[in-house]
Amino acid sequence: MTAAKATGKWERDTMTGTGTAAATAPPTVEERWGQFFRWGPYGLLGLATLIGAGAADLLMTRPEMYAAGALILAALALQLWWGRAGRDLPEQAVPGRVYYVLRALLGFALSWLNPFFSIYAVLGYFDVSALLPRRAARAGLLATAVTMAGSQSGGLPPPSTMSWLAFGGLFVLNASLCLVFAHLGTQEDEKNEGRAATIVELERTNARLEQALAENAGLHAQAAAPATSR
């Protein structure tokens, strides 16, 4: 189940209290993903802000701190907007694409000022397939890999030749891993869709067979009725 579907299902179940077992049964994987997509961005932004603030005196100038504060508020406002606008939207809708791009830009800018904000930028790996079309999703993954590699190599822009080499190697590693896992995930989704389609077709076939058997039994009863009356 993708991000949009998981979030929508979890929110509907939470609001409606679907089923008496909802209050006692442990949450499913889809429900846990829904909770993460709903609250995870707030948690990661808060964690990045906490750690980044602790290292701010070592990594940032006073103007950069003010700029980071403004970007944090912008990221929070974006997330609050998406929490309302993103409900019950179809996958890869235009508002979702706008949300992903703006969040990626904010994550990159914050990570440029303080590499610990890559904790927030890593969100770009998780919901890209639900928010962006397939080709754009690859670009989103690569953009996130740039931010992550820059942070892992000591911050952007790399200050030395060795840092540039480290950035290049880490970017290749991040990009390769995320593209490989995205490809495997796509294959698994296609298999699941194929299995679901097969199950639906089998159910239709069984329904038609039951209908044919019922009609055949009715015809047999009609044919046997005159013989019984004699």
Secondary structure, 3 states (H helix, E strand, C coil): CCHHHHHHHHHHHHHHCCCHHHHCCCCCHHHHHHHHHHHHHHHHHHHHHHHHHHCHHHHCCHHHHHHHHHHHHHHHHHHHHHHHHCCCCCCCCHHHHHHHHHHHHHHHHHHHHCHHHHHHHHHHHCCHHHHCCHHHHHHHHHHHHHHHHHHHCCCCCCCCHHHHHHHHHHHHHHHHHHHHHHHHHHHHHHHHHHHHHHHHHHHHHHHHHHHHHHHHHHHHHHHHHHHHHC
